[in-house]
């Protein structure tokens, strides 16, 4: 028994829609083929986050050591020497010739 043309058209459009959905599920931007690439990108971002958190923790430690109520005198002296070229009168400065 043959189905009417209207029913065949409806079934054809439904089949085409299912094929389009299936192709997106396999080859789309979030499909099965892109899954491996997404995992690699996730691992790269996790590594970057870990590196950034380590830098943040180092800077937080430095800021805590420079708190006005109890600044670390060694760190303060180091920063003065490094950033402002300040030395104590009893220190000796040795310059190295750059060749």
N, C-alpha and C positions, 0 to 999 in steps of 0.2 A: 504494500500500500504506500502510495506516494503522499508526502506532506504538501500542504499548500505553499505557494511561493512566499507568502508573507512569513510563515513559520520558518522556512529555510533561511530567509534573510535575517530573521531575528537570531537564529542559532549561529549563523555565519558571523554576525557582529559580536555575539557573545564569545565565540571561539577566538576571534581576532583580539578582543579585549583581554582574554586570558593569556594569549600568546605575548601580548605587549607587557602585561604584568609579570609574566614569567621571565621575559628577557631582561626587564629591569631588576628582577630579583637575582639574576645571575650576573649580568654585566653592567649594572647601573653603578652610580657613584657610591652606594652603600651595599652593593651586592656581594656575592660570594667571591668574585675575582678581586675585588678591592679590599677584602678582609685582611690579607697578608700585609698589604701596604699600610693599612690603618694600624696594625699591630706594631710594625716597625716605627711608625711615626709616634705612637704612644710610648714606646721604649725610649726614643730620643727625647721626648718631652719630659719623661720621668727623670732621665739623667740630667737634663737642663735644670729641672726644679731642684734636684738634690744639690747641684753645684751652686745654684742661687741661694738656697737655704744655708749652705755652709758659709758663703760670703756674708750673708745677713747675720749669722750667728757671730762671725768674727767681728763685724762692725759693731754689733750690739755689745759685745764684750769690751771693745775699745771705748765706746760711749759710756758704758757703766764705769769704766776705770777713770774717766775724765769728769765724773760728777763733781760739782763744786764743793759738796760737803766732805768729800774724802778722795780727792784726786790722787792718783798714783804718781808720786814724784818722779820715778824713773821714766814713765811714759811722757809726762809733761816736759821733762828735760830733753828727751829724744825728739819730741815734736818741735820744740823750740830750736834745737840744733838743726834739724832737717829743713824746717820751713822758713825760719827767720835768720839762719846763719848766726845764731847767738852761741857764745861759748863762755865758760867760766874763766876767770883770770888765771887760774892755776893749770889750765889745760894746755896741751901742746897740740898744734895742728900740723899735720904732715901732709903735704900735697904731693900727688903722684903725677908725673909728666905723662900725658897721653900721647902715644906715638902712633 
